[in-house]
Amino acid sequence: MLEKTTRMNYLFDFYQSLLTPKQRSYMSFYYLDDFSLGEIAEEFEVSRQAVFDNIKRTENMLEEYEEKLLLFQKFKERTKILNTIRDNLGTDELSKKILPFIDALEKLD
């Protein structure tokens, strides 16, 4: 469950601008703020089932966006490569010059 939550948080982070305001709200409450379905339903004055259905549809949409755009996959690959470079840097002068560029690349994500 934690792995799914982490994945959804990343997908939401990458693709939230493609969602409707209601979808963003439901996903934010559910995944970021850890609200229960009942709490979200109460907040929006809808049924618990309506919230559940909306969240499931939105999760599927996020997965479809990822299938097509691969932003999360590319992020993971970039992170892995940057970590490998960082781990293999020495303490010589060239390595010290490269480190700020690696830091700058990490901040872009």
N, CA, C and O atoms as CSV, one atom per row, in Angstrom:
chain,resi,resn,atom,element,x,y,z
A,1,MET,N,N,0.830,-1.206,0.000
A,1,MET,CA,C,0.000,0.000,0.000
A,1,MET,C,C,0.867,1.259,0.000
A,1,MET,O,O,0.550,2.233,-0.684
A,2,LEU,N,N,1.948,1.241,0.757
A,2,LEU,CA,C,2.827,2.409,0.815
A,2,LEU,C,C,3.444,2.684,-0.545
A,2,LEU,O,O,3.594,3.838,-0.944
A,3,GLU,N,N,3.804,1.615,-1.261
A,3,GLU,CA,C,4.387,1.769,-2.600
A,3,GLU,C,C,3.385,2.420,-3.555
A,3,GLU,O,O,3.751,3.285,-4.350
A,4,LYS,N,N,2.108,1.998,-3.473
A,4,LYS,CA,C,1.082,2.590,-4.330
A,4,LYS,C,C,0.876,4.055,-3.974
A,4,LYS,O,O,0.743,4.899,-4.860
A,5,THR,N,N,0.850,4.358,-2.680
A,5,THR,CA,C,0.667,5.740,-2.239
A,5,THR,C,C,1.814,6.610,-2.734
A,5,THR,O,O,1.589,7.721,-3.214
A,6,THR,N,N,3.031,6.117,-2.621
A,6,THR,CA,C,4.190,6.878,-3.084
A,6,THR,C,C,4.103,7.106,-4.589
A,6,THR,O,O,4.344,8.212,-5.072
A,7,ARG,N,N,3.759,6.057,-5.323
A,7,ARG,CA,C,3.631,6.186,-6.781
A,7,ARG,C,C,2.560,7.207,-7.137
A,7,ARG,O,O,2.783,8.064,-7.993
A,8,MET,N,N,1.395,7.127,-6.489
A,8,MET,CA,C,0.305,8.059,-6.785
A,8,MET,C,C,0.711,9.494,-6.449
A,8,MET,O,O,0.357,10.428,-7.168
A,9,ASN,N,N,1.448,9.664,-5.366
A,9,ASN,CA,C,1.915,11.009,-5.016
A,9,ASN,C,C,2.815,11.574,-6.104
A,9,ASN,O,O,2.690,12.742,-6.470
A,10,TYR,N,N,3.718,10.754,-6.623
A,10,TYR,CA,C,4.586,11.204,-7.710
A,10,TYR,C,C,3.781,11.500,-8.971
A,10,TYR,O,O,3.959,12.545,-9.596
A,11,LEU,N,N,2.890,10.573,-9.344
A,11,LEU,CA,C,2.088,10.787,-10.544
A,11,LEU,C,C,1.229,12.038,-10.401
A,11,LEU,O,O,1.085,12.815,-11.345
A,12,PHE,N,N,0.664,12.221,-9.224
A,12,PHE,CA,C,-0.139,13.417,-8.974
A,12,PHE,C,C,0.726,14.670,-9.115
A,12,PHE,O,O,0.297,15.669,-9.693
A,13,ASP,N,N,1.924,14.606,-8.590
A,13,ASP,CA,C,2.840,15.745,-8.676
A,13,ASP,C,C,3.148,16.090,-10.130
A,13,ASP,O,O,3.156,17.263,-10.502
A,14,PHE,N,N,3.400,15.082,-10.945
A,14,PHE,CA,C,3.751,15.313,-12.337
A,14,PHE,C,C,2.559,15.741,-13.198
A,14,PHE,O,O,2.713,16.575,-14.090
A,15,TYR,N,N,1.384,15.184,-12.941
A,15,TYR,CA,C,0.256,15.358,-13.865
A,15,TYR,C,C,-0.932,16.128,-13.300
A,15,TYR,O,O,-1.974,16.191,-13.952
A,16,GLN,N,N,-0.815,16.707,-12.128
A,16,GLN,CA,C,-1.982,17.345,-11.518
A,16,GLN,C,C,-2.558,18.478,-12.361
A,16,GLN,O,O,-3.757,18.749,-12.298
A,17,SER,N,N,-1.726,19.131,-13.139
A,17,SER,CA,C,-2.249,20.226,-13.958
A,17,SER,C,C,-3.187,19.732,-15.063
A,17,SER,O,O,-3.902,20.530,-15.669
A,18,LEU,N,N,-3.189,18.430,-15.326
A,18,LEU,CA,C,-4.078,17.857,-16.337
A,18,LEU,C,C,-5.423,17.422,-15.749
A,18,LEU,O,O,-6.304,16.968,-16.479
A,19,LEU,N,N,-5.577,17.558,-14.448
A,19,LEU,CA,C,-6.801,17.138,-13.757
A,19,LEU,C,C,-7.744,18.311,-13.551
A,19,LEU,O,O,-7.337,19.472,-13.589
A,20,THR,N,N,-9.009,17.987,-13.333
A,20,THR,CA,C,-9.993,19.019,-13.001
A,20,THR,C,C,-9.757,19.472,-11.560
A,20,THR,O,O,-9.111,18.761,-10.790
A,21,PRO,N,N,-10.266,20.632,-11.191
A,21,PRO,CA,C,-10.112,21.082,-9.801
A,21,PRO,C,C,-10.669,20.073,-8.779
A,21,PRO,O,O,-10.073,19.863,-7.723
A,22,LYS,N,N,-11.809,19.457,-9.098
A,22,LYS,CA,C,-12.388,18.474,-8.170
A,22,LYS,C,C,-11.486,17.261,-8.045
A,22,LYS,O,O,-11.272,16.769,-6.937
A,23,GLN,N,N,-10.956,16.768,-9.147
A,23,GLN,CA,C,-10.046,15.630,-9.100
A,23,GLN,C,C,-8.798,15.975,-8.281
A,23,GLN,O,O,-8.337,15.174,-7.469
A,24,ARG,N,N,-8.263,17.167,-8.505
A,24,ARG,CA,C,-7.087,17.601,-7.731
A,24,ARG,C,C,-7.399,17.642,-6.243
A,24,ARG,O,O,-6.597,17.204,-5.418
A,25,SER,N,N,-8.571,18.172,-5.907
A,25,SER,CA,C,-8.953,18.265,-4.496
A,25,SER,C,C,-9.079,16.895,-3.855
A,25,SER,O,O,-8.525,16.650,-2.783
A,26,TYR,N,N,-9.807,16.005,-4.509
A,26,TYR,CA,C,-9.997,14.656,-3.958
A,26,TYR,C,C,-8.659,13.949,-3.772
A,26,TYR,O,O,-8.404,13.362,-2.721
A,27,MET,N,N,-7.799,14.007,-4.804
A,27,MET,CA,C,-6.508,13.323,-4.729
A,27,MET,C,C,-5.620,13.948,-3.656
A,27,MET,O,O,-4.919,13.241,-2.932
A,28,SER,N,N,-5.654,15.241,-3.562
A,28,SER,CA,C,-4.847,15.932,-2.550
A,28,SER,C,C,-5.293,15.548,-1.145
A,28,SER,O,O,-4.474,15.211,-0.290
A,29,PHE,N,N,-6.597,15.602,-0.920
A,29,PHE,CA,C,-7.110,15.212,0.397
A,29,PHE,C,C,-6.778,13.759,0.718
A,29,PHE,O,O,-6.361,13.442,1.833
A,30,TYR,N,N,-6.963,12.880,-0.263
A,30,TYR,CA,C,-6.802,11.449,-0.016
A,30,TYR,C,C,-5.340,11.041,0.123
A,30,TYR,O,O,-4.975,10.339,1.067
A,31,TYR,N,N,-4.509,11.476,-0.810
A,31,TYR,CA,C,-3.121,11.005,-0.814
A,31,TYR,C,C,-2.154,11.910,-0.054
A,31,TYR,O,O,-1.227,11.417,0.589
A,32,LEU,N,N,-2.352,13.206,-0.118
A,32,LEU,CA,C,-1.400,14.102,0.538
A,32,LEU,C,C,-1.784,14.391,1.989
A,32,LEU,O,O,-0.927,14.444,2.870
A,33,ASP,N,N,-3.090,14.578,2.223
A,33,ASP,CA,C,-3.545,14.940,3.566
A,33,ASP,C,C,-4.057,13.752,4.368
A,33,ASP,O,O,-4.394,13.891,5.544
A,34,ASP,N,N,-4.118,12.575,3.729
A,34,ASP,CA,C,-4.510,11.330,4.384
A,34,ASP,C,C,-5.932,11.368,4.952
A,34,ASP,O,O,-6.197,10.800,6.011
A,35,PHE,N,N,-6.841,12.038,4.245
A,35,PHE,CA,C,-8.243,12.035,4.645
A,35,PHE,C,C,-8.851,10.690,4.269
A,35,PHE,O,O,-8.421,10.056,3.305
A,36,SER,N,N,-9.837,10.264,5.020
A,36,SER,CA,C,-10.586,9.052,4.668
A,36,SER,C,C,-11.614,9.409,3.605
A,36,SER,O,O,-11.903,10.583,3.372
A,37,LEU,N,N,-12.161,8.382,2.964
A,37,LEU,CA,C,-13.212,8.621,1.975
A,37,LEU,C,C,-14.402,9.337,2.613
A,37,LEU,O,O,-14.995,10.235,2.016
A,38,GLY,N,N,-14.738,8.925,3.831
A,38,GLY,CA,C,-15.849,9.546,4.548
A,38,GLY,C,C,-15.605,11.021,4.831
A,38,GLY,O,O,-16.516,11.840,4.710
A,39,GLU,N,N,-14.383,11.358,5.207
A,39,GLU,CA,C,-14.068,12.762,5.493
A,39,GLU,C,C,-14.156,13.612,4.226
A,39,GLU,O,O,-14.647,14.740,4.258
A,40,ILE,N,N,-13.684,13.069,3.129
A,40,ILE,CA,C,-13.759,13.800,1.857
A,40,ILE,C,C,-15.220,13.945,1.431
A,40,ILE,O,O,-15.640,15.011,0.979
A,41,ALA,N,N,-15.983,12.872,1.577
A,41,ALA,CA,C,-17.410,12.920,1.222
A,41,ALA,C,C,-18.136,13.986,2.038
A,41,ALA,O,O,-18.968,14.725,1.512
A,42,GLU,N,N,-17.820,14.055,3.296
A,42,GLU,CA,C,-18.441,15.055,4.171
A,42,GLU,C,C,-18.051,16.466,3.735
A,42,GLU,O,O,-18.893,17.363,3.695
A,43,GLU,N,N,-16.799,16.657,3.416
A,43,GLU,CA,C,-16.282,17.967,2.989
A,43,GLU,C,C,-16.990,18.461,1.723
A,43,GLU,O,O,-17.301,19.646,1.605
A,44,PHE,N,N,-17.242,17.547,0.777
A,44,PHE,CA,C,-17.836,17.926,-0.505
A,44,PHE,C,C,-19.336,17.644,-0.582
A,44,PHE,O,O,-19.972,17.897,-1.606
A,45,GLU,N,N,-19.896,17.116,0.514
A,45,GLU,CA,C,-21.321,16.817,0.603
A,45,GLU,C,C,-21.770,15.885,-0.532
A,45,GLU,O,O,-22.754,16.137,-1.227
A,46,VAL,N,N,-21.004,14.800,-0.686
A,46,VAL,CA,C,-21.335,13.751,-1.649
A,46,VAL,C,C,-21.226,12.420,-0.928
A,46,VAL,O,O,-20.814,12.362,0.231
A,47,SER,N,N,-21.598,11.354,-1.620
A,47,SER,CA,C,-21.512,10.038,-0.989
A,47,SER,C,C,-20.060,9.544,-0.967
A,47,SER,O,O,-19.212,9.977,-1.748
A,48,ARG,N,N,-19.825,8.642,-0.061
A,48,ARG,CA,C,-18.507,8.012,0.047
A,48,ARG,C,C,-18.185,7.267,-1.244
A,48,ARG,O,O,-17.038,7.256,-1.690
A,49,GLN,N,N,-19.210,6.638,-1.848
A,49,GLN,CA,C,-19.038,5.911,-3.107
A,49,GLN,C,C,-18.635,6.859,-4.237
A,49,GLN,O,O,-17.812,6.499,-5.079
A,50,ALA,N,N,-19.198,8.053,-4.265
A,50,ALA,CA,C,-18.850,9.031,-5.301
A,50,ALA,C,C,-17.382,9.427,-5.195
A,50,ALA,O,O,-16.692,9.565,-6.205
A,51,VAL,N,N,-16.916,9.605,-3.975
A,51,VAL,CA,C,-15.505,9.939,-3.753
A,51,VAL,C,C,-14.621,8.782,-4.210
A,51,VAL,O,O,-13.632,8.985,-4.915
A,52,PHE,N,N,-14.984,7.573,-3.803
A,52,PHE,CA,C,-14.213,6.385,-4.173
A,52,PHE,C,C,-14.123,6.255,-5.692
A,52,PHE,O,O,-13.042,6.034,-6.237
A,53,ASP,N,N,-15.262,6.392,-6.371
A,53,ASP,CA,C,-15.290,6.268,-7.828
A,53,ASP,C,C,-14.423,7.334,-8.492
A,53,ASP,O,O,-13.691,7.048,-9.439
A,54,ASN,N,N,-14.510,8.549,-7.996
A,54,ASN,CA,C,-13.728,9.646,-8.564
A,54,ASN,C,C,-12.231,9.402,-8.379
A,54,ASN,O,O,-11.447,9.621,-9.303
A,55,ILE,N,N,-11.837,8.956,-7.204
A,55,ILE,CA,C,-10.422,8.696,-6.939
A,55,ILE,C,C,-9.916,7.560,-7.827
A,55,ILE,O,O,-8.825,7.660,-8.389
A,56,LYS,N,N,-10.686,6.488,-7.962
A,56,LYS,CA,C,-10.271,5.361,-8.807
A,56,LYS,C,C,-10.142,5.784,-10.274
A,56,LYS,O,O,-9.181,5.412,-10.947
A,57,ARG,N,N,-11.104,6.554,-10.761
A,57,ARG,CA,C,-11.021,7.047,-12.140
A,57,ARG,C,C,-9.786,7.934,-12.325
A,57,ARG,O,O,-9.090,7.844,-13.336
A,58,THR,N,N,-9.532,8.777,-11.350
A,58,THR,CA,C,-8.386,9.681,-11.434
A,58,THR,C,C,-7.076,8.907,-11.377
A,58,THR,O,O,-6.136,9.227,-12.104
A,59,GLU,N,N,-7.006,7.895,-10.522
A,59,GLU,CA,C,-5.808,7.045,-10.480
A,59,GLU,C,C,-5.558,6.415,-11.852
A,59,GLU,O,O,-4.425,6.389,-12.332
A,60,ASN,N,N,-6.613,5.915,-12.473
A,60,ASN,CA,C,-6.481,5.312,-13.801
A,60,ASN,C,C,-6.019,6.335,-14.834
A,60,ASN,O,O,-5.197,6.026,-15.697
A,61,MET,N,N,-6.542,7.539,-14.744
A,61,MET,CA,C,-6.115,8.606,-15.652
A,61,MET,C,C,-4.632,8.905,-15.473
A,61,MET,O,O,-3.898,9.044,-16.451
A,62,LEU,N,N,-4.193,9.002,-14.222
A,62,LEU,CA,C,-2.783,9.289,-13.952
A,62,LEU,C,C,-1.891,8.190,-14.519
A,62,LEU,O,O,-0.832,8.471,-15.079
A,63,GLU,N,N,-2.318,6.954,-14.374
A,63,GLU,CA,C,-1.544,5.829,-14.930
A,63,GLU,C,C,-1.504,5.903,-16.462
A,63,GLU,O,O,-0.478,5.604,-17.073
A,64,GLU,N,N,-2.611,6.296,-17.072
A,64,GLU,CA,C,-2.634,6.440,-18.534
A,64,GLU,C,C,-1.703,7.560,-18.991
A,64,GLU,O,O,-0.994,7.411,-19.986
A,65,TYR,N,N,-1.704,8.676,-18.270
A,65,TYR,CA,C,-0.789,9.772,-18.597
A,65,TYR,C,C,0.659,9.287,-18.508
A,65,TYR,O,O,1.482,9.599,-19.369
A,66,GLU,N,N,0.952,8.533,-17.478
A,66,GLU,CA,C,2.315,8.025,-17.296
A,66,GLU,C,C,2.694,7.063,-18.417
A,66,GLU,O,O,3.828,7.083,-18.894
A,67,GLU,N,N,1.751,6.223,-18.841
A,67,GLU,CA,C,2.021,5.298,-19.952
A,67,GLU,C,C,2.432,6.052,-21.208
A,67,GLU,O,O,3.299,5.601,-21.956
A,68,LYS,N,N,1.808,7.200,-21.434
A,68,LYS,CA,C,2.063,7.959,-22.653
A,68,LYS,C,C,3.252,8.911,-22.521
A,68,LYS,O,O,4.045,9.047,-23.452
A,69,LEU,N,N,3.376,9.559,-21.385
A,69,LEU,CA,C,4.377,10.622,-21.243
A,69,LEU,C,C,5.654,10.193,-20.509
A,69,LEU,O,O,6.718,10.774,-20.718
A,70,LEU,N,N,5.543,9.189,-19.661
A,70,LEU,CA,C,6.694,8.605,-18.957
A,70,LEU,C,C,7.495,9.597,-18.099
A,70,LEU,O,O,8.699,9.418,-17.916
A,71,LEU,N,N,6.852,10.617,-17.586
A,71,LEU,CA,C,7.574,11.601,-16.777
A,71,LEU,C,C,8.149,11.005,-15.497
A,71,LEU,O,O,9.276,11.320,-15.114
A,72,PHE,N,N,7.382,10.151,-14.841
A,72,PHE,CA,C,7.862,9.542,-13.596
A,72,PHE,C,C,9.000,8.565,-13.884
A,72,PHE,O,O,10.000,8.546,-13.165
A,73,GLN,N,N,8.854,7.762,-14.923
A,73,GLN,CA,C,9.908,6.806,-15.279
A,73,GLN,C,C,11.213,7.540,-15.612
A,73,GLN,O,O,12.288,7.129,-15.175
A,74,LYS,N,N,11.115,8.610,-16.376
A,74,LYS,CA,C,12.309,9.383,-16.739
A,74,LYS,C,C,12.921,10.040,-15.503
A,74,LYS,O,O,14.144,10.123,-15.386
A,75,PHE,N,N,12.078,10.505,-14.585
A,75,PHE,CA,C,12.568,11.086,-13.336
A,75,PHE,C,C,13.372,10.060,-12.544
A,75,PHE,O,O,14.455,10.363,-12.044
A,76,LYS,N,N,12.836,8.844,-12.432
A,76,LYS,CA,C,13.540,7.789,-11.693
A,76,LYS,C,C,14.869,7.453,-12.362
A,76,LYS,O,O,15.876,7.261,-11.681
A,77,GLU,N,N,14.876,7.381,-13.677
A,77,GLU,CA,C,16.110,7.069,-14.404
A,77,GLU,C,C,17.146,8.175,-14.224
A,77,GLU,O,O,18.322,7.893,-13.992
A,78,ARG,N,N,16.712,9.443,-14.331
A,78,ARG,CA,C,17.629,10.577,-14.123
A,78,ARG,C,C,18.207,10.554,-12.719
A,78,ARG,O,O,19.403,10.771,-12.524
A,79,THR,N,N,17.354,10.292,-11.752
A,79,THR,CA,C,17.799,10.254,-10.360
A,79,THR,C,C,18.836,9.162,-10.162
A,79,THR,O,O,19.847,9.375,-9.492
A,80,LYS,N,N,18.594,8.001,-10.736
A,80,LYS,CA,C,19.538,6.885,-10.625
A,80,LYS,C,C,20.882,7.243,-11.254
A,80,LYS,O,O,21.933,6.990,-10.665
A,81,ILE,N,N,20.850,7.828,-12.440
A,81,ILE,CA,C,22.086,8.217,-13.124
A,81,ILE,C,C,22.844,9.269,-12.323
A,81,ILE,O,O,24.058,9.166,-12.148
A,82,LEU,N,N,22.125,10.285,-11.835
A,82,LEU,CA,C,22.784,11.331,-11.050
A,82,LEU,C,C,23.395,10.773,-9.770
A,82,LEU,O,O,24.484,11.184,-9.371
A,83,ASN,N,N,22.698,9.839,-9.125
A,83,ASN,CA,C,23.248,9.215,-7.915
A,83,ASN,C,C,24.494,8.403,-8.225
A,83,ASN,O,O,25.451,8.404,-7.450
A,84,THR,N,N,24.485,7.706,-9.363
A,84,THR,CA,C,25.656,6.923,-9.768
A,84,THR,C,C,26.843,7.843,-10.035
A,84,THR,O,O,27.963,7.557,-9.612
A,85,ILE,N,N,26.599,8.932,-10.729
A,85,ILE,CA,C,27.678,9.894,-10.986
A,85,ILE,C,C,28.209,10.448,-9.669
A,85,ILE,O,O,29.419,10.499,-9.449
A,86,ARG,N,N,27.294,10.862,-8.795
A,86,ARG,CA,C,27.697,11.426,-7.497
A,86,ARG,C,C,28.514,10.412,-6.692
A,86,ARG,O,O,29.528,10.763,-6.089
A,87,ASP,N,N,28.066,9.156,-6.688
A,87,ASP,CA,C,28.765,8.119,-5.926
A,87,ASP,C,C,30.157,7.825,-6.475
A,87,ASP,O,O,31.035,7.380,-5.737
A,88,ASN,N,N,30.361,8.073,-7.772
A,88,ASN,CA,C,31.643,7.756,-8.390
A,88,ASN,C,C,32.588,8.951,-8.499
A,88,ASN,O,O,33.701,8.830,-9.010
A,89,LEU,N,N,32.134,10.091,-8.020
A,89,LEU,CA,C,33.022,11.254,-8.029
A,89,LEU,C,C,34.111,11.079,-6.984
A,89,LEU,O,O,33.880,10.541,-5.901
A,90,GLY,N,N,35.265,11.531,-7.321
A,90,GLY,CA,C,36.378,11.476,-6.373
A,90,GLY,C,C,36.473,12.783,-5.609
A,90,GLY,O,O,35.512,13.548,-5.530
A,91,THR,N,N,37.621,13.017,-5.063
A,91,THR,CA,C,37.851,14.257,-4.297
A,91,THR,C,C,38.786,15.192,-5.047
A,91,THR,O,O,39.235,16.198,-4.498
A,92,ASP,N,N,39.081,14.860,-6.310
A,92,ASP,CA,C,39.981,15.701,-7.088
A,92,ASP,C,C,39.296,16.999,-7.510
A,92,ASP,O,O,38.102,17.186,-7.275
A,93,GLU,N,N,40.038,17.863,-8.115
A,93,GLU,CA,C,39.555,19.192,-8.493
A,93,GLU,C,C,38.429,19.119,-9.527
A,93,GLU,O,O,37.466,19.880,-9.428
A,94,LEU,N,N,38.523,18.239,-10.500
A,94,LEU,CA,C,37.490,18.095,-11.516
A,94,LEU,C,C,36.165,17.656,-10.895
A,94,LEU,O,O,35.108,18.178,-11.248
A,95,SER,N,N,36.222,16.706,-9.979
A,95,SER,CA,C,35.016,16.239,-9.297
A,95,SER,C,C,34.339,17.359,-8.537
A,95,SER,O,O,33.113,17.463,-8.526
A,96,LYS,N,N,35.139,18.192,-7.904
A,96,LYS,CA,C,34.578,19.331,-7.155
A,96,LYS,C,C,33.898,20.331,-8.086
A,96,LYS,O,O,32.945,21.002,-7.691
A,97,LYS,N,N,34.385,20.429,-9.313
A,97,LYS,CA,C,33.768,21.336,-10.280
A,97,LYS,C,C,32.467,20.763,-10.842
A,97,LYS,O,O,31.557,21.510,-11.200
A,98,ILE,N,N,32.386,19.452,-10.916
A,98,ILE,CA,C,31.209,18.791,-11.480
A,98,ILE,C,C,30.043,18.773,-10.489
A,98,ILE,O,O,28.885,18.855,-10.899
A,99,LEU,N,N,30.333,18.669,-9.207
A,99,LEU,CA,C,29.303,18.537,-8.170
A,99,LEU,C,C,28.218,19.619,-8.229
A,99,LEU,O,O,27.042,19.272,-8.124
A,100,PRO,N,N,28.539,20.899,-8.391
A,100,PRO,CA,C,27.465,21.911,-8.465
A,100,PRO,C,C,26.510,21.691,-9.645
A,100,PRO,O,O,25.325,22.013,-9.557
A,101,PHE,N,N,27.030,21.143,-10.744
A,101,PHE,CA,C,26.168,20.872,-11.897
A,101,PHE,C,C,25.202,19.732,-11.598
A,101,PHE,O,O,24.047,19.764,-12.024
A,102,ILE,N,N,25.668,18.735,-10.874
A,102,ILE,CA,C,24.790,17.638,-10.479
A,102,ILE,C,C,23.713,18.158,-9.540
A,102,ILE,O,O,22.545,17.792,-9.671
A,103,ASP,N,N,24.095,19.007,-8.597
A,103,ASP,CA,C,23.121,19.608,-7.681
A,103,ASP,C,C,22.079,20.412,-8.447
A,103,ASP,O,O,20.890,20.350,-8.136
A,104,ALA,N,N,22.529,21.170,-9.452
A,104,ALA,CA,C,21.603,21.981,-10.243
A,104,ALA,C,C,20.627,21.102,-11.033
A,104,ALA,O,O,19.445,21.431,-11.141
A,105,LEU,N,N,21.114,19.994,-11.581
A,105,LEU,CA,C,20.241,19.077,-12.304
A,105,LEU,C,C,19.194,18.454,-11.378
A,105,LEU,O,O,18.039,18.291,-11.771
A,106,GLU,N,N,19.584,18.111,-10.173
A,106,GLU,CA,C,18.640,17.537,-9.212
A,106,GLU,C,C,17.558,18.534,-8.824
A,106,GLU,O,O,16.409,18.151,-8.603
A,107,LYS,N,N,17.913,19.789,-8.742
A,107,LYS,CA,C,16.938,20.812,-8.357
A,107,LYS,C,C,15.913,21.070,-9.449
A,107,LYS,O,O,14.815,21.549,-9.167
A,108,LEU,N,N,16.259,20.759,-10.693
A,108,LEU,CA,C,15.318,20.958,-11.797
A,108,LEU,C,C,14.091,20.073,-11.668
A,108,LEU,O,O,13.000,20.455,-12.091
A,109,ASP,N,N,14.264,18.895,-11.087
A,109,ASP,CA,C,13.135,17.985,-10.921
A,109,ASP,C,C,12.305,18.457,-9.764
A,109,ASP,O,O,11.293,17.837,-9.438
